[in-house]
Amino acid sequence: MLGDLIHRYPANRVLKLGAGSLCLGIVLFCGSLYIKAITGYAPAGKLAPIGGLALIAGWVLIAIGC
């Protein structure tokens, strides 16, 4: 769905920024939890809130860009 929006509005920088923020949020949030669960490295879990904020920012930017 997001790819379709970016394809329809290729010049919309807010949509592209929102998509990038969503990707960053997914990597930070999920990645930190996977690292913590698999390796037991507890400090990795501290990145999860930053990833959550990036996810929220991505959705807000997409809502603004539409």
N, C-alpha and C positions, 0 to 999 in steps of 0.2 A: 504494500500500500504506500509506504514511504517512497519507494523507488518510483512508483507511478507519479507521485506528486512532483518529485525532482525531475522526472522526464517531461512532465507537462509544463513546468515552470523552471527551465534551466538557468535563468538569470536571477532567480530568487536566492540571495545569499543567506537569508535567515533560515530557509529550509535546509540548506547545505550545512549550516552551522549546527542546526538542531540534529541533523542526522549524525554528524560527527560527534556531537555531545552524547547521543544515545549509544554509539559504538564505544566511546571511551567509558561511559558509565557501565556498560555490560562487561567490558574487560576488567575494570577495576572492581566492581561489586562481585561478580561471579568468580573472577580469577582469584581475588583475595580469599574468598571463602573456600574455594577448591584447594588452594595452597595450604590454608590453615587445617582443613580436614585431612588432607593426604599426608602432609609432612609434619603436622603438629606445631608448625612455626607460628606461635601466637601473635607476634607483632604484625603479621600479614593481615589479620582481621581488622586492623585499624584503618585500612584503605576502603573497607566496605561503605562507611558513611560518605566518603568522598565520591565513590561510585554512585551511591544513591542520589546525592545532590546533582551529579552530572546527568543522571537519568531524568530527574525532575526538570532540570534546566532544558534538556533536550525536548521534552514534551511541551514545555511552555513555549520554547522557540518555534516548534512546529505549529502550535496553535496560533501564535502571532503571525507566522508566515503564510498561513492558509487564508 
